Amino acid sequence: MVIAIIASLETLLSVEAVDKLDPHKRHTPNNRELKAQGVGNILAGLIGGLPMTAVIVRSTANLESGARTKMSAVYHGIFLLVAVVLIPNILNLIPLSALAAVLLMVGYKLAKPKLFAQQYKNGWEQFIPFVVTVVAILFTDLLIGITIGMVVGIFFILKANYKTPYFYHAEEHPDSNGHKQITIVLSEHVSFINKASLQLTLDHLPANSTVTIDGSRSQDIDFDALNIIKDFASTADERNIQLEVKNLPGNVNLN
């Protein structure tokens, strides 16, 4: 299972890197790639072979050589087979330092300083998970490093989701009754994570206002978040707030 997970992760990372390097910006079907790799590894295991995975060096070599179709991978395999069968002694004469230099150059092209600067410009939410993933992989291994990076990335996703459960809009001009008009448009998914933020916003709505809570964009509203809206609706009159709740998902009601 560990080999399968690591091989799949390495393949997906290689696929993403190659798609970015491709001058034609084509996209590799990930599911088909993993299925083919799974079948190949099953057959390789049955005949005593080693597990296979996509490798960025071979893929980069194909791109640098001007490859345009999937046949380049077939030709590549044929050349490797011929080389291993006919000239194994010559292959053993290639210095490992030369192979290491190739790997270093490929790694530099994939993670050059310009990429770090670009990630930094995208904001801390993008830069920190990126750097943490790179450092974690260097100090541990591929599987642990990616796991740590995913955990950090999920933290920032949850943090962003906590901050933006809705869109808040207040009209500058009051309505005919002199009430300030406020519209709160709920996001696509309002989860329990948004409970505290939603509660804080509703608590700080000004008295003597007209508030509209619009759920037209929402597909799902968590029970906890819905209870916040229900409690607010039951006490809105005490602050002279005229409340309208509309377009909630079909399976949601305030009764």
C-alpha positions as CSV (number, residue, x, y, z in Angstrom):
1,M,0.0,0.0,0.0
2,V,2.8,2.4,0.8
3,I,4.5,1.7,-2.5
4,A,1.2,2.2,-4.3
5,I,0.5,5.6,-2.6
6,I,4.1,6.9,-3.1
7,A,4.1,5.8,-6.8
8,S,0.7,7.4,-7.4
9,L,1.8,10.6,-5.7
10,E,5.0,10.8,-7.7
11,T,3.0,10.1,-10.9
12,L,0.5,12.8,-10.2
13,L,3.2,15.3,-9.3
14,S,5.2,14.4,-12.5
15,V,2.0,14.7,-14.6
16,E,1.3,18.2,-13.2
17,A,4.9,19.3,-13.7
18,V,5.0,18.0,-17.3
19,D,1.6,19.6,-18.1
20,K,3.1,23.0,-17.0
21,L,6.3,22.4,-19.1
22,D,4.3,21.4,-22.2
23,P,4.5,24.2,-24.7
24,H,1.0,23.3,-26.0
25,K,-0.5,23.3,-22.5
26,R,-2.3,20.0,-22.9
27,H,-3.7,18.2,-19.8
28,T,-3.0,14.6,-19.0
29,P,-6.0,12.5,-17.9
30,N,-5.0,11.6,-14.4
31,N,-7.4,8.7,-13.9
32,R,-6.2,7.0,-17.1
33,E,-2.6,7.5,-16.1
34,L,-3.2,5.9,-12.7
35,K,-5.2,3.0,-14.1
36,A,-2.4,2.2,-16.6
37,Q,0.2,2.4,-13.9
38,G,-1.9,0.1,-11.7
39,V,-2.3,-2.5,-14.4
40,G,1.4,-2.3,-15.3
41,N,2.5,-2.7,-11.7
42,I,0.2,-5.7,-11.2
43,L,1.7,-7.4,-14.3
44,A,5.3,-6.4,-13.3
45,G,4.8,-7.9,-9.8
46,L,3.5,-11.2,-11.3
47,I,6.7,-11.6,-13.3
48,G,9.0,-10.4,-10.5
49,G,9.6,-6.9,-11.8
50,L,10.0,-3.6,-9.9
51,P,7.1,-1.2,-9.5
52,M,6.9,1.6,-12.1
53,T,5.9,5.2,-11.9
54,A,6.0,8.4,-14.0
55,V,9.4,10.1,-13.7
56,I,10.0,13.7,-14.3
57,V,13.5,13.2,-15.9
58,R,12.2,10.9,-18.7
59,S,9.2,13.1,-19.3
60,T,11.4,16.2,-19.5
61,A,13.7,14.4,-21.9
62,N,10.8,13.7,-24.2
63,L,9.7,17.4,-24.1
64,E,13.2,18.7,-24.7
65,S,13.5,16.3,-27.7
66,G,10.3,17.8,-29.2
67,A,8.0,14.9,-28.5
68,R,4.3,15.6,-29.4
69,T,2.4,12.3,-29.1
70,K,2.1,9.4,-26.7
71,M,4.3,7.3,-29.0
72,S,7.3,9.1,-27.6
73,A,6.9,7.1,-24.4
74,V,6.7,3.8,-26.4
75,Y,9.8,4.7,-28.3
76,H,11.5,5.6,-25.1
77,G,10.7,2.2,-23.6
78,I,12.0,0.5,-26.7
79,F,15.3,2.4,-26.6
80,L,15.7,1.6,-22.9
81,L,15.0,-2.1,-23.5
82,V,17.5,-2.3,-26.4
83,A,20.1,-0.4,-24.3
84,V,19.7,-2.8,-21.3
85,V,19.9,-5.9,-23.5
86,L,22.7,-4.9,-25.9
87,I,24.9,-2.5,-24.0
88,P,24.5,-3.0,-20.2
89,N,28.3,-2.7,-19.6
90,I,28.4,0.6,-21.4
91,L,25.5,1.9,-19.3
92,N,27.4,1.0,-16.1
93,L,30.3,3.3,-17.3
94,I,28.1,6.4,-17.1
95,P,29.2,8.3,-13.9
96,L,26.5,8.7,-11.3
97,S,27.6,12.3,-10.9
98,A,26.6,12.9,-14.5
99,L,23.1,11.5,-13.8
100,A,23.0,13.6,-10.6
101,A,23.7,16.7,-12.6
102,V,20.8,15.9,-14.9
103,L,18.5,15.5,-11.9
104,L,19.7,18.8,-10.4
105,M,19.1,20.7,-13.6
106,V,15.6,19.3,-14.0
107,G,14.9,20.1,-10.4
108,Y,16.1,23.6,-10.8
109,K,13.8,24.1,-13.9
110,L,10.8,22.9,-11.9
111,A,11.6,24.9,-8.7
112,K,13.6,27.9,-9.8
113,P,13.7,31.1,-7.8
114,K,11.2,32.7,-10.1
115,L,8.6,30.2,-9.0
116,F,9.2,31.0,-5.3
117,A,8.8,34.7,-6.1
118,Q,5.6,34.1,-8.0
119,Q,4.1,32.0,-5.1
120,Y,5.1,34.8,-2.7
121,K,3.2,37.4,-4.9
122,N,0.1,35.1,-4.7
123,G,-0.1,35.7,-1.0
124,W,0.8,33.9,2.3
125,E,-2.1,31.5,1.8
126,Q,-0.3,30.1,-1.3
127,F,3.3,30.7,-0.3
128,I,3.4,29.1,3.2
129,P,1.9,25.7,2.2
130,F,4.2,25.7,-0.9
131,V,7.4,26.3,1.2
132,V,6.3,24.0,4.0
133,T,5.7,21.1,1.5
134,V,9.2,21.6,-0.1
135,V,11.0,21.8,3.2
136,A,9.1,18.8,4.6
137,I,9.9,16.7,1.6
138,L,13.6,17.6,1.9
139,F,13.8,16.7,5.6
140,T,11.6,13.6,5.6
141,D,10.4,11.9,2.5
142,L,7.9,12.3,-0.3
143,L,4.9,10.8,1.4
144,I,5.3,12.5,4.8
145,G,6.3,15.8,3.1
146,I,3.1,15.9,0.9
147,T,1.0,14.9,3.9
148,I,2.4,17.8,6.0
149,G,1.9,20.2,3.1
150,M,-1.7,19.0,2.6
151,V,-2.5,19.6,6.3
152,V,-1.1,23.1,6.1
153,G,-3.0,23.8,2.9
154,I,-6.3,22.5,4.4
155,F,-5.7,24.8,7.4
156,F,-5.6,27.8,5.1
157,I,-8.7,26.6,3.2
158,L,-10.6,26.2,6.4
159,K,-9.4,29.6,7.6
160,A,-10.5,31.3,4.3
161,N,-13.9,29.4,4.5
162,Y,-14.3,30.7,8.0
163,K,-13.9,34.3,7.0
164,T,-16.1,34.2,3.9
165,P,-19.3,32.3,4.5
166,Y,-21.3,35.1,2.9
167,F,-21.2,38.4,1.0
168,Y,-22.2,41.5,3.0
169,H,-23.6,44.5,1.2
170,A,-25.1,47.6,2.8
171,E,-27.0,50.3,0.8
172,E,-25.9,53.9,1.4
173,H,-29.4,55.2,1.0
174,P,-32.2,54.1,3.4
175,D,-35.5,52.6,2.2
176,S,-38.9,54.4,2.3
177,N,-39.2,53.7,6.1
178,G,-35.8,55.2,6.8
179,H,-34.2,51.8,7.5
180,K,-30.7,51.0,6.3
181,Q,-30.8,48.2,3.7
182,I,-28.4,45.3,4.3
183,T,-28.1,42.2,2.1
184,I,-26.2,39.1,3.2
185,V,-25.7,36.6,0.4
186,L,-24.7,33.1,1.8
187,S,-21.9,31.2,0.1
188,E,-22.2,27.9,-1.7
189,H,-21.5,25.9,1.4
190,V,-22.2,27.3,4.8
191,S,-20.7,24.8,7.3
192,F,-20.3,24.7,11.1
193,I,-16.9,26.4,10.6
194,N,-18.8,29.5,9.6
195,K,-21.0,29.5,12.8
196,A,-18.9,32.0,14.8
197,S,-18.3,34.4,12.0
198,L,-22.0,34.4,11.0
199,Q,-23.1,34.8,14.6
200,L,-20.7,37.8,15.0
201,T,-22.1,39.5,11.9
202,L,-25.7,39.1,12.8
203,D,-25.1,40.3,16.4
204,H,-23.5,43.5,15.1
205,L,-26.2,44.4,12.6
206,P,-27.5,47.9,13.3
207,A,-31.0,48.4,14.8
208,N,-33.7,49.9,12.7
209,S,-32.5,48.3,9.5
210,T,-33.9,46.1,6.8
211,V,-31.9,42.8,6.4
212,T,-32.2,40.3,3.6
213,I,-30.5,36.9,3.9
214,D,-30.2,35.4,0.4
215,G,-29.4,31.7,0.0
216,S,-29.7,31.6,-3.8
217,R,-26.0,30.7,-4.2
218,S,-26.1,28.0,-1.4
219,Q,-26.3,24.3,-2.1
220,D,-26.0,23.3,1.6
221,I,-26.4,25.0,4.9
222,D,-25.1,23.3,8.0
223,F,-27.6,22.7,10.9
224,D,-25.6,24.8,13.3
225,A,-25.4,27.8,10.9
226,L,-29.1,27.4,10.2
227,N,-29.9,27.6,13.9
228,I,-28.0,30.9,14.1
229,I,-30.3,32.3,11.4
230,K,-33.3,30.9,13.2
231,D,-32.4,32.5,16.5
232,F,-31.7,35.8,14.8
233,A,-35.1,35.7,13.0
234,S,-36.9,35.1,16.3
235,T,-35.3,38.2,18.0
236,A,-35.0,40.6,15.1
237,D,-38.2,42.4,16.1
238,E,-36.6,43.4,19.4
239,R,-34.1,45.5,17.5
240,N,-36.6,46.8,15.0
241,I,-35.0,44.8,12.3
242,Q,-37.1,43.8,9.3
243,L,-35.8,40.5,8.2
244,E,-36.4,38.6,4.9
245,V,-34.9,35.2,4.4
246,K,-35.2,33.9,0.8
247,N,-34.0,31.4,-1.7
248,L,-32.8,28.8,0.9
249,P,-31.9,25.4,-0.5
250,G,-35.0,23.1,-1.0
251,N,-34.2,20.9,2.0
252,V,-33.8,23.9,4.4
253,N,-36.5,25.8,6.2
254,L,-36.7,28.0,9.2
255,N,-39.8,26.3,10.8
